[in-house]
Amino acid sequence: MTDIAFNQIDTNGISMRIAEAGSGPLVLLIHGWPESWYSWRHQITALAAAGFHAVAPDMRGYGGTSAPAAAEAYRIDHLAKDVIGIIDHFSQDTATIVGHDWGSMVVWYTALFHPSRINGVMGMSVPYGGRAKLPPLDSFKAAMGDNFFYILYHNEAGGVAEAEYDADPRGILSRLYASPASPRAPAKITDPRRSAGGWIDRLGEVTAQPDWLSTEDLDYFVNEFTRSGFRGGVNYYRNFNSNWEITSELDPVISMPAAFLSGAQDVVIQGADETALRNMMAPVMADLRDITLIDNMGHWIQQEAPEATNAAIIEFLQGLSLT
């Protein structure tokens, strides 16, 4: 980590911690839930070595960045302005933005809200297919009924989700940070109904950490969430319907060059292959370029397969002719 510098900047009315390295065209790396800048530790130095200025923030609500209390402070337009504020901090007209998990939603919508400021956008794990026909939470409730679904759990009144995670950060993180083939103990809760309990006990304990996650790596994440708590990150989920409402007038087509990367076994893409993903994304992307699926890899792709991820990002960046 000696090549990575840390700074505190002001953006969009909040204080944000950023990790950065290198010089050259600006590339922002936007993490998801429950993560931090540290999720990009393998990419920051690789992009710097390839001739780019790589910047990975702790997003609003995480780590060393401000965490407003109100759920509405985490609406997608505010998150997009946070990203634009980073570009402004470096006095750049444009930047390339790369996002993973919730970070993918942030970069897709930053590209829609502020197309003149983004020269290329790459999402990881969460593809973009345009605006849903119905409010997302309504669709989830109709599909799940009385059964547990973590997004609906995150939307329950009283902060029950963050209370569970705050009480056992290592429990939730160690169970989520796993590969498809990671060995697990049986789950303590097998009843699918929400009334049977929260989330941690539904996830079998990982009995052997994956090779890509050292004890020190897990400790770093645990310490960050022990310090900051989980409320900020959970608040992102509380804006699904608000985000749907405020984007109704947006042109849904992403205009600049775009790309997508995922583990082939990532549960988010539900087994979709390259053809299915292209058919989903091409109608709402004016210049869809690469779709990369990495075999035998799951959701935490930039940590599970850092070299392949770095190669895909750098290939996309070099195709933009930024230098």
Order of alpha helices (4+ residues) and beta strands (2+ residues): beta-beta-beta-alpha-beta-alpha-beta-alpha-beta-alpha-alpha-alpha-alpha-alpha-alpha-alpha-beta-alpha-beta-alpha-alpha
